[in-house]
């Protein structure tokens, strides 16, 4: 396992990390979480991603209980969570980044994790109804109180992120240092084009999610929706248009030939492709069983095989490089 700095931070995270969206609580109980996290940790993974809203708070509880069973040194791993959507429907309890919500959300997550602090805290979406300055001050205060170590954004526009950084710089506050955007072979525009200035001028870090495009890039949906897949889960029907898009599936089938020539799976090719981008701090992977952890970790061996010639072949299939027709 290699480690990359989180942007210009001193903190280093493993190139591959393990996330809990969809899986923890929904598909994975505490015992299964222990097995998956142990397999990842043994492979060198030190970053485990979570969010308040995942499984309505249950994902944090499962991960916290798993960590208690595993008994690792707290300094040997990095934990994240994210706030915005909330767990209740009351006013000031959902879809906001106001000061009250952020303080209460932080206390709730710490209780569910049963931890004294969270390493990385993300504002899960931008809040157009709360002044960015209020959010920046609240996140600064959470860090000053020792409840979080670093804070960042997730799926914010570049303009919103720059505004937050400049407010923090103006008032000498802890500024956001990382973004958590979707990034994969099929979704590239924001990461490669809109965020280019963030990486160049501000040294922003990136913990990217969905390297497999919700499983599309594994090839599992080439012939329909498997009964044991994410696409068949209740409440995830909104994913179906992406999982059955004919143009996307045609590209996946064409990419399979490249994967075969490299003696790897489509999933390994897709993850390795993300890692080739130097602006990626870590690629968040998902798994509901240990075998998937092992398969994902083998992606590290494929990165060096992605020569300029191979990358050109991939681009010829994708035909979606930002800034080009």
ABEGO torsion letter per residue (X at the ends): XBBBBBEABABBBBABBBBABGABGAABBAAAAAAAAAAAAAAGBABBBBBAABGGGAAAAAAAAAAAAAGBBAAABBBBBBBGAEABABBGABGBABAAAAAAAAAAAAAAAGBABBABBBBABBBAABBAAAAAAAAAAAAAAGABABBBBBGBBAAAAAAAAAAAAAAGBBBBABBBBBBBAABAAAAAAAAAAAAAAAGBBBBBBGAAGGGAAAGAAAAEBBAABAAABBGAAAAAAAAABAAAAAAAAAAAAAAAAAGBBAAAAAAAAAAABAABABBBBBBABAAAAAAAAAAAAAAAABBAAAAAAAAAAAGABBGBX
